[in-house]
């Protein structure tokens, strides 16, 4: 069945390139990697939701130390989301 399909080595129109050139910019290569802000945003949202919900659960269970620590981590996630938003939209604070 597969004998009717041409092999890649038999196709003379495909130029043979090294793997580094295929991965780099330029004609025929893939585009450069995008920023990881999307992944960072997803991880910060997950941290905010997880720490927020867990802090409420610990507070209801009568463990204020763990609840305070998780609330602090949730606040750090909020600050990280603000930084991500500013970087993604290019609104940096101007220096005087």
Backbone as XML, in Angstrom:
<?xml version="1.0"?>
<chain id="A" units="angstrom">
  <residue number="1" name="UNK">
    <atom name="N" x="0.795" y="-1.199" z="0.000"/>
    <atom name="CA" x="0.000" y="0.000" z="0.000"/>
    <atom name="C" x="0.840" y="1.266" z="0.000"/>
  </residue>
  <residue number="2" name="UNK">
    <atom name="N" x="1.883" y="1.283" z="0.795"/>
    <atom name="CA" x="2.675" y="2.508" z="0.908"/>
    <atom name="C" x="3.700" y="2.652" z="-0.198"/>
  </residue>
  <residue number="3" name="UNK">
    <atom name="N" x="3.820" y="1.675" z="-1.052"/>
    <atom name="CA" x="4.831" y="1.774" z="-2.101"/>
    <atom name="C" x="4.492" y="2.850" z="-3.125"/>
  </residue>
  <residue number="4" name="UNK">
    <atom name="N" x="3.220" y="3.228" z="-3.227"/>
    <atom name="CA" x="2.858" y="4.257" z="-4.196"/>
    <atom name="C" x="3.155" y="5.667" z="-3.705"/>
  </residue>
  <residue number="5" name="UNK">
    <atom name="N" x="3.400" y="5.835" z="-2.415"/>
    <atom name="CA" x="3.701" y="7.156" z="-1.875"/>
    <atom name="C" x="5.176" y="7.475" z="-2.083"/>
  </residue>
  <residue number="6" name="UNK">
    <atom name="N" x="5.508" y="8.693" z="-2.519"/>
    <atom name="CA" x="6.921" y="9.039" z="-2.716"/>
    <atom name="C" x="7.613" y="9.262" z="-1.369"/>
  </residue>
  <residue number="7" name="UNK">
    <atom name="N" x="8.850" y="8.890" z="-1.328"/>
    <atom name="CA" x="9.655" y="9.122" z="-0.134"/>
    <atom name="C" x="10.181" y="10.553" z="-0.149"/>
  </residue>
  <residue number="8" name="UNK">
    <atom name="N" x="10.443" y="11.101" z="1.038"/>
    <atom name="CA" x="10.924" y="12.479" z="1.104"/>
    <atom name="C" x="12.295" y="12.619" z="0.459"/>
  </residue>
  <residue number="9" name="UNK">
    <atom name="N" x="13.119" y="11.629" z="0.579"/>
    <atom name="CA" x="14.460" y="11.737" z="0.015"/>
    <atom name="C" x="14.436" y="11.713" z="-1.507"/>
  </residue>
  <residue number="10" name="UNK">
    <atom name="N" x="13.383" y="11.138" z="-2.050"/>
    <atom name="CA" x="13.278" y="11.088" z="-3.496"/>
    <atom name="C" x="12.744" y="12.384" z="-4.082"/>
  </residue>
  <residue number="11" name="UNK">
    <atom name="N" x="12.165" y="13.232" z="-3.259"/>
    <atom name="CA" x="11.642" y="14.506" z="-3.749"/>
    <atom name="C" x="12.788" y="15.492" z="-3.866"/>
  </residue>
  <residue number="12" name="UNK">
    <atom name="N" x="13.105" y="15.887" z="-5.065"/>
    <atom name="CA" x="14.245" y="16.753" z="-5.277"/>
    <atom name="C" x="13.949" y="18.223" z="-5.047"/>
  </residue>
  <residue number="13" name="UNK">
    <atom name="N" x="12.663" y="18.618" z="-4.937"/>
    <atom name="CA" x="12.335" y="20.027" z="-4.814"/>
    <atom name="C" x="12.461" y="20.540" z="-3.384"/>
  </residue>
  <residue number="14" name="UNK">
    <atom name="N" x="12.582" y="19.684" z="-2.391"/>
    <atom name="CA" x="12.723" y="20.137" z="-1.010"/>
    <atom name="C" x="14.192" y="20.349" z="-0.676"/>
  </residue>
  <residue number="15" name="UNK">
    <atom name="N" x="14.572" y="21.571" z="-0.331"/>
    <atom name="CA" x="15.975" y="21.793" z="0.034"/>
    <atom name="C" x="16.278" y="21.151" z="1.385"/>
  </residue>
  <residue number="16" name="UNK">
    <atom name="N" x="17.460" y="20.605" z="1.499"/>
    <atom name="CA" x="17.875" y="19.971" z="2.746"/>
    <atom name="C" x="18.506" y="21.035" z="3.631"/>
  </residue>
  <residue number="17" name="UNK">
    <atom name="N" x="17.896" y="21.240" z="4.804"/>
    <atom name="CA" x="18.371" y="22.269" z="5.725"/>
    <atom name="C" x="18.711" y="21.654" z="7.063"/>
  </residue>
  <residue number="18" name="UNK">
    <atom name="N" x="19.608" y="22.272" z="7.749"/>
    <atom name="CA" x="19.926" y="21.829" z="9.101"/>
    <atom name="C" x="18.790" y="22.200" z="10.026"/>
  </residue>
  <residue number="19" name="UNK">
    <atom name="N" x="18.689" y="21.477" z="11.138"/>
    <atom name="CA" x="17.595" y="21.708" z="12.080"/>
    <atom name="C" x="17.685" y="23.088" z="12.710"/>
  </residue>
  <residue number="20" name="UNK">
    <atom name="N" x="18.884" y="23.625" z="12.889"/>
    <atom name="CA" x="19.006" y="24.954" z="13.485"/>
    <atom name="C" x="18.433" y="26.022" z="12.570"/>
  </residue>
  <residue number="21" name="UNK">
    <atom name="N" x="18.649" y="25.879" z="11.295"/>
    <atom name="CA" x="18.133" y="26.863" z="10.358"/>
    <atom name="C" x="16.610" y="26.779" z="10.264"/>
  </residue>
  <residue number="22" name="UNK">
    <atom name="N" x="16.058" y="25.564" z="10.363"/>
    <atom name="CA" x="14.615" y="25.418" z="10.313"/>
    <atom name="C" x="13.959" y="26.044" z="11.534"/>
  </residue>
  <residue number="23" name="UNK">
    <atom name="N" x="14.619" y="26.009" z="12.692"/>
    <atom name="CA" x="14.036" y="26.549" z="13.902"/>
    <atom name="C" x="14.243" y="28.047" z="14.050"/>
  </residue>
  <residue number="24" name="UNK">
    <atom name="N" x="15.139" y="28.608" z="13.255"/>
    <atom name="CA" x="15.418" y="30.027" z="13.386"/>
    <atom name="C" x="14.486" y="30.840" z="12.498"/>
  </residue>
  <residue number="25" name="UNK">
    <atom name="N" x="14.611" y="32.159" z="12.604"/>
    <atom name="CA" x="13.821" y="33.050" z="11.755"/>
    <atom name="C" x="14.253" y="32.910" z="10.310"/>
  </residue>
  <residue number="26" name="UNK">
    <atom name="N" x="13.388" y="33.355" z="9.472"/>
    <atom name="CA" x="13.747" y="33.375" z="8.070"/>
    <atom name="C" x="12.762" y="32.590" z="7.237"/>
  </residue>
  <residue number="27" name="UNK">
    <atom name="N" x="13.046" y="32.513" z="5.973"/>
    <atom name="CA" x="12.130" y="31.827" z="5.081"/>
    <atom name="C" x="12.150" y="30.329" z="5.365"/>
  </residue>
  <residue number="28" name="UNK">
    <atom name="N" x="10.977" y="29.777" z="5.492"/>
    <atom name="CA" x="10.872" y="28.349" z="5.720"/>
    <atom name="C" x="10.940" y="27.931" z="7.175"/>
  </residue>
  <residue number="29" name="UNK">
    <atom name="N" x="11.381" y="28.812" z="8.060"/>
    <atom name="CA" x="11.475" y="28.467" z="9.477"/>
    <atom name="C" x="10.231" y="28.883" z="10.226"/>
  </residue>
  <residue number="30" name="UNK">
    <atom name="N" x="10.100" y="28.385" z="11.433"/>
    <atom name="CA" x="8.956" y="28.759" z="12.248"/>
    <atom name="C" x="9.155" y="30.152" z="12.821"/>
  </residue>
  <residue number="31" name="UNK">
    <atom name="N" x="8.091" y="30.845" z="13.157"/>
    <atom name="CA" x="8.235" y="32.180" z="13.734"/>
    <atom name="C" x="8.873" y="32.090" z="15.123"/>
  </residue>
  <residue number="32" name="UNK">
    <atom name="N" x="9.475" y="33.161" z="15.587"/>
    <atom name="CA" x="10.105" y="33.123" z="16.908"/>
    <atom name="C" x="9.070" y="32.936" z="17.999"/>
  </residue>
  <residue number="33" name="UNK">
    <atom name="N" x="9.517" y="32.432" z="19.128"/>
    <atom name="CA" x="8.612" y="32.163" z="20.240"/>
    <atom name="C" x="7.996" y="33.454" z="20.756"/>
  </residue>
  <residue number="34" name="UNK">
    <atom name="N" x="6.708" y="33.373" z="21.147"/>
    <atom name="CA" x="6.028" y="34.527" z="21.705"/>
    <atom name="C" x="6.315" y="34.617" z="23.188"/>
  </residue>
  <residue number="35" name="UNK">
    <atom name="N" x="5.887" y="35.698" z="23.768"/>
    <atom name="CA" x="6.104" y="35.918" z="25.184"/>
    <atom name="C" x="5.325" y="34.907" z="26.013"/>
  </residue>
  <residue number="36" name="UNK">
    <atom name="N" x="5.825" y="34.618" z="27.187"/>
    <atom name="CA" x="5.179" y="33.657" z="28.080"/>
    <atom name="C" x="4.193" y="34.348" z="29.019"/>
  </residue>
  <residue number="37" name="UNK">
    <atom name="N" x="3.734" y="35.530" z="28.665"/>
    <atom name="CA" x="2.804" y="36.239" z="29.536"/>
    <atom name="C" x="1.468" y="35.526" z="29.655"/>
  </residue>
  <residue number="38" name="UNK">
    <atom name="N" x="1.053" y="34.838" z="28.622"/>
    <atom name="CA" x="-0.210" y="34.102" z="28.688"/>
    <atom name="C" x="-0.155" y="32.979" z="29.706"/>
  </residue>
  <residue number="39" name="UNK">
    <atom name="N" x="0.922" y="32.217" z="29.680"/>
    <atom name="CA" x="1.090" y="31.147" z="30.661"/>
    <atom name="C" x="1.228" y="31.721" z="32.057"/>
  </residue>
  <residue number="40" name="UNK">
    <atom name="N" x="1.950" y="32.805" z="32.184"/>
    <atom name="CA" x="2.115" y="33.436" z="33.491"/>
    <atom name="C" x="0.772" y="33.943" z="34.024"/>
  </residue>
  <residue number="41" name="UNK">
    <atom name="N" x="-0.069" y="34.463" z="33.129"/>
    <atom name="CA" x="-1.397" y="34.925" z="33.536"/>
    <atom name="C" x="-2.255" y="33.762" z="34.025"/>
  </residue>
  <residue number="42" name="UNK">
    <atom name="N" x="-2.217" y="32.649" z="33.316"/>
    <atom name="CA" x="-2.998" y="31.479" z="33.719"/>
    <atom name="C" x="-2.524" y="30.960" z="35.071"/>
  </residue>
  <residue number="43" name="UNK">
    <atom name="N" x="-1.227" y="30.893" z="35.272"/>
    <atom name="CA" x="-0.697" y="30.413" z="36.552"/>
    <atom name="C" x="-1.036" y="31.370" z="37.693"/>
  </residue>
  <residue number="44" name="UNK">
    <atom name="N" x="-1.008" y="32.671" z="37.429"/>
    <atom name="CA" x="-1.364" y="33.637" z="38.470"/>
    <atom name="C" x="-2.850" y="33.545" z="38.813"/>
  </residue>
  <residue number="45" name="UNK">
    <atom name="N" x="-3.697" y="33.351" z="37.804"/>
    <atom name="CA" x="-5.131" y="33.186" z="38.066"/>
    <atom name="C" x="-5.402" y="31.917" z="38.870"/>
  </residue>
  <residue number="46" name="UNK">
    <atom name="N" x="-4.705" y="30.843" z="38.520"/>
    <atom name="CA" x="-4.859" y="29.609" z="39.273"/>
    <atom name="C" x="-4.414" y="29.811" z="40.723"/>
  </residue>
  <residue number="47" name="UNK">
    <atom name="N" x="-3.282" y="30.471" z="40.923"/>
    <atom name="CA" x="-2.806" y="30.731" z="42.275"/>
    <atom name="C" x="-3.766" y="31.604" z="43.064"/>
  </residue>
  <residue number="48" name="UNK">
    <atom name="N" x="-4.336" y="32.598" z="42.408"/>
    <atom name="CA" x="-5.291" y="33.476" z="43.079"/>
    <atom name="C" x="-6.533" y="32.702" z="43.510"/>
  </residue>
  <residue number="49" name="UNK">
    <atom name="N" x="-7.092" y="31.922" z="42.599"/>
    <atom name="CA" x="-8.295" y="31.156" z="42.933"/>
    <atom name="C" x="-8.016" y="30.095" z="43.997"/>
  </residue>
  <residue number="50" name="UNK">
    <atom name="N" x="-6.938" y="29.357" z="43.832"/>
    <atom name="CA" x="-6.614" y="28.303" z="44.782"/>
    <atom name="C" x="-6.326" y="28.867" z="46.170"/>
  </residue>
  <residue number="51" name="UNK">
    <atom name="N" x="-5.487" y="29.889" z="46.230"/>
    <atom name="CA" x="-5.132" y="30.464" z="47.537"/>
    <atom name="C" x="-6.324" y="31.171" z="48.174"/>
  </residue>
  <residue number="52" name="UNK">
    <atom name="N" x="-7.132" y="31.838" z="47.361"/>
    <atom name="CA" x="-8.304" y="32.520" z="47.910"/>
    <atom name="C" x="-9.309" y="31.549" z="48.507"/>
  </residue>
  <residue number="53" name="UNK">
    <atom name="N" x="-9.636" y="30.499" z="47.755"/>
    <atom name="CA" x="-10.609" y="29.516" z="48.242"/>
    <atom name="C" x="-10.056" y="28.768" z="49.446"/>
  </residue>
  <residue number="54" name="UNK">
    <atom name="N" x="-8.802" y="28.382" z="49.395"/>
    <atom name="CA" x="-8.203" y="27.645" z="50.508"/>
    <atom name="C" x="-8.078" y="28.524" z="51.745"/>
  </residue>
  <residue number="55" name="UNK">
    <atom name="N" x="-7.805" y="29.804" z="51.571"/>
    <atom name="CA" x="-7.729" y="30.705" z="52.723"/>
    <atom name="C" x="-9.088" y="30.819" z="53.411"/>
  </residue>
  <residue number="56" name="UNK">
    <atom name="N" x="-10.142" y="30.893" z="52.620"/>
    <atom name="CA" x="-11.487" y="30.947" z="53.212"/>
    <atom name="C" x="-11.796" y="29.655" z="53.954"/>
  </residue>
  <residue number="57" name="UNK">
    <atom name="N" x="-11.427" y="28.529" z="53.381"/>
    <atom name="CA" x="-11.683" y="27.243" z="54.031"/>
    <atom name="C" x="-10.898" y="27.112" z="55.343"/>
  </residue>
  <residue number="58" name="UNK">
    <atom name="N" x="-9.642" y="27.567" z="55.349"/>
    <atom name="CA" x="-8.848" y="27.514" z="56.579"/>
    <atom name="C" x="-9.398" y="28.481" z="57.625"/>
  </residue>
  <residue number="59" name="UNK">
    <atom name="N" x="-9.887" y="29.631" z="57.188"/>
    <atom name="CA" x="-10.451" y="30.591" z="58.144"/>
    <atom name="C" x="-11.710" y="30.023" z="58.787"/>
  </residue>
  <residue number="60" name="UNK">
    <atom name="N" x="-12.542" y="29.343" z="58.012"/>
    <atom name="CA" x="-13.750" y="28.729" z="58.577"/>
    <atom name="C" x="-13.425" y="27.560" z="59.499"/>
  </residue>
  <residue number="61" name="UNK">
    <atom name="N" x="-12.315" y="26.886" z="59.228"/>
    <atom name="CA" x="-11.929" y="25.742" z="60.048"/>
    <atom name="C" x="-11.247" y="26.174" z="61.345"/>
  </residue>
  <residue number="62" name="UNK">
    <atom name="N" x="-10.970" y="27.453" z="61.491"/>
    <atom name="CA" x="-10.353" y="27.953" z="62.719"/>
    <atom name="C" x="-8.837" y="27.924" z="62.717"/>
  </residue>
  <residue number="63" name="UNK">
    <atom name="N" x="-8.224" y="28.034" z="61.542"/>
    <atom name="CA" x="-6.764" y="28.055" z="61.438"/>
    <atom name="C" x="-6.352" y="29.401" z="60.834"/>
  </residue>
  <residue number="64" name="UNK">
    <atom name="N" x="-6.230" y="30.434" z="61.678"/>
    <atom name="CA" x="-5.975" y="31.774" z="61.129"/>
    <atom name="C" x="-4.567" y="31.952" z="60.561"/>
  </residue>
  <residue number="65" name="UNK">
    <atom name="N" x="-3.600" y="31.214" z="61.050"/>
    <atom name="CA" x="-2.231" y="31.350" z="60.531"/>
    <atom name="C" x="-2.129" y="30.921" z="59.079"/>
  </residue>
  <residue number="66" name="UNK">
    <atom name="N" x="-2.686" y="29.760" z="58.767"/>
    <atom name="CA" x="-2.660" y="29.262" z="57.392"/>
    <atom name="C" x="-3.517" y="30.150" z="56.493"/>
  </residue>
  <residue number="67" name="UNK">
    <atom name="N" x="-4.651" y="30.633" z="57.038"/>
    <atom name="CA" x="-5.519" y="31.505" z="56.239"/>
    <atom name="C" x="-4.809" y="32.813" z="55.896"/>
  </residue>
  <residue number="68" name="UNK">
    <atom name="N" x="-4.072" y="33.367" z="56.843"/>
    <atom name="CA" x="-3.353" y="34.620" z="56.590"/>
    <atom name="C" x="-2.237" y="34.416" z="55.570"/>
  </residue>
  <residue number="69" name="UNK">
    <atom name="N" x="-1.540" y="33.295" z="55.677"/>
    <atom name="CA" x="-0.459" y="33.013" z="54.732"/>
    <atom name="C" x="-1.007" y="32.852" z="53.309"/>
  </residue>
  <residue number="70" name="UNK">
    <atom name="N" x="-2.101" y="32.120" z="53.172"/>
    <atom name="CA" x="-2.691" y="31.925" z="51.846"/>
    <atom name="C" x="-3.301" y="33.217" z="51.303"/>
  </residue>
  <residue number="71" name="UNK">
    <atom name="N" x="-3.819" y="34.058" z="52.174"/>
    <atom name="CA" x="-4.332" y="35.358" z="51.730"/>
    <atom name="C" x="-3.182" y="36.238" z="51.232"/>
  </residue>
  <residue number="72" name="UNK">
    <atom name="N" x="-2.031" y="36.132" z="51.880"/>
    <atom name="CA" x="-0.847" y="36.862" z="51.415"/>
    <atom name="C" x="-0.423" y="36.373" z="50.029"/>
  </residue>
  <residue number="73" name="UNK">
    <atom name="N" x="-0.435" y="35.070" z="49.832"/>
    <atom name="CA" x="-0.086" y="34.536" z="48.509"/>
    <atom name="C" x="-1.106" y="34.957" z="47.449"/>
  </residue>
  <residue number="74" name="UNK">
    <atom name="N" x="-2.371" y="35.050" z="47.824"/>
    <atom name="CA" x="-3.390" y="35.524" z="46.887"/>
    <atom name="C" x="-3.139" y="36.987" z="46.525"/>
  </residue>
  <residue number="75" name="UNK">
    <atom name="N" x="-2.706" y="37.780" z="47.485"/>
    <atom name="CA" x="-2.390" y="39.186" z="47.211"/>
    <atom name="C" x="-1.192" y="39.298" z="46.267"/>
  </residue>
  <residue number="76" name="UNK">
    <atom name="N" x="-0.212" y="38.413" z="46.438"/>
    <atom name="CA" x="0.939" y="38.403" z="45.524"/>
    <atom name="C" x="0.480" y="38.052" z="44.112"/>
  </residue>
  <residue number="77" name="UNK">
    <atom name="N" x="-0.471" y="37.129" z="43.983"/>
    <atom name="CA" x="-1.000" y="36.770" z="42.663"/>
    <atom name="C" x="-1.733" y="37.946" z="42.029"/>
  </residue>
  <residue number="78" name="UNK">
    <atom name="N" x="-2.433" y="38.738" z="42.833"/>
    <atom name="CA" x="-3.127" y="39.920" z="42.299"/>
    <atom name="C" x="-2.111" y="40.935" z="41.772"/>
  </residue>
  <residue number="79" name="UNK">
    <atom name="N" x="-1.047" y="41.155" z="42.536"/>
    <atom name="CA" x="-0.003" y="42.085" z="42.095"/>
    <atom name="C" x="0.637" y="41.574" z="40.805"/>
  </residue>
  <residue number="80" name="UNK">
    <atom name="N" x="0.867" y="40.271" z="40.728"/>
    <atom name="CA" x="1.440" y="39.693" z="39.516"/>
    <atom name="C" x="0.507" y="39.879" z="38.326"/>
  </residue>
  <residue number="81" name="UNK">
    <atom name="N" x="-0.792" y="39.738" z="38.523"/>
    <atom name="CA" x="-1.741" y="39.963" z="37.437"/>
    <atom name="C" x="-1.730" y="41.411" z="36.956"/>
  </residue>
  <residue number="82" name="UNK">
    <atom name="N" x="-1.557" y="42.344" z="37.883"/>
    <atom name="CA" x="-1.465" y="43.762" z="37.500"/>
    <atom name="C" x="-0.208" y="44.003" z="36.670"/>
  </residue>
  <residue number="83" name="UNK">
    <atom name="N" x="0.908" y="43.412" z="37.082"/>
    <atom name="CA" x="2.162" y="43.573" z="36.337"/>
    <atom name="C" x="2.041" y="42.945" z="34.952"/>
  </residue>
  <residue number="84" name="UNK">
    <atom name="N" x="1.420" y="41.787" z="34.870"/>
    <atom name="CA" x="1.234" y="41.124" z="33.580"/>
    <atom name="C" x="0.367" y="41.986" z="32.662"/>
  </residue>
  <residue number="85" name="UNK">
    <atom name="N" x="-0.693" y="42.548" z="33.195"/>
    <atom name="CA" x="-1.574" y="43.398" z="32.395"/>
    <atom name="C" x="-0.819" y="44.616" z="31.860"/>
  </residue>
  <residue number="86" name="UNK">
    <atom name="N" x="-0.016" y="45.227" z="32.713"/>
    <atom name="CA" x="0.728" y="46.413" z="32.277"/>
    <atom name="C" x="1.762" y="46.062" z="31.219"/>
  </residue>
  <residue number="87" name="UNK">
    <atom name="N" x="2.425" y="44.917" z="31.360"/>
    <atom name="CA" x="3.421" y="44.518" z="30.365"/>
    <atom name="C" x="2.772" y="44.120" z="29.046"/>
  </residue>
  <residue number="88" name="UNK">
    <atom name="N" x="1.626" y="43.460" z="29.126"/>
    <atom name="CA" x="0.966" y="43.007" z="27.905"/>
    <atom name="C" x="0.434" y="44.180" z="27.083"/>
  </residue>
  <residue number="89" name="UNK">
    <atom name="N" x="0.001" y="45.225" z="27.748"/>
    <atom name="CA" x="-0.564" y="46.367" z="27.037"/>
    <atom name="C" x="0.412" y="47.517" z="26.883"/>
  </residue>
  <residue number="90" name="UNK">
    <atom name="N" x="1.629" y="47.360" z="27.362"/>
    <atom name="CA" x="2.653" y="48.363" z="27.166"/>
    <atom name="C" x="2.472" y="49.647" z="27.942"/>
  </residue>
  <residue number="91" name="UNK">
    <atom name="N" x="1.748" y="49.581" z="29.045"/>
    <atom name="CA" x="1.541" y="50.781" z="29.858"/>
    <atom name="C" x="2.476" y="50.750" z="31.052"/>
  </residue>
  <residue number="92" name="UNK">
    <atom name="N" x="3.673" y="51.195" z="30.836"/>
    <atom name="CA" x="4.646" y="51.250" z="31.925"/>
    <atom name="C" x="4.580" y="52.594" z="32.605"/>
  </residue>
  <residue number="93" name="UNK">
    <atom name="N" x="4.985" y="52.602" z="33.843"/>
    <atom name="CA" x="4.989" y="53.845" z="34.589"/>
    <atom name="C" x="6.091" y="54.764" z="34.058"/>
  </residue>
  <residue number="94" name="UNK">
    <atom name="N" x="5.768" y="56.012" z="33.845"/>
    <atom name="CA" x="6.748" y="56.961" z="33.320"/>
    <atom name="C" x="7.586" y="57.535" z="34.450"/>
  </residue>
  <residue number="95" name="UNK">
    <atom name="N" x="8.871" y="57.672" z="34.169"/>
    <atom name="CA" x="9.765" y="58.281" z="35.161"/>
    <atom name="C" x="9.826" y="59.775" z="34.943"/>
  </residue>
  <residue number="96" name="UNK">
    <atom name="N" x="9.936" y="60.504" z="36.020"/>
    <atom name="CA" x="9.987" y="61.965" z="35.914"/>
    <atom name="C" x="11.390" y="62.460" z="35.810"/>
  </residue>
</chain>
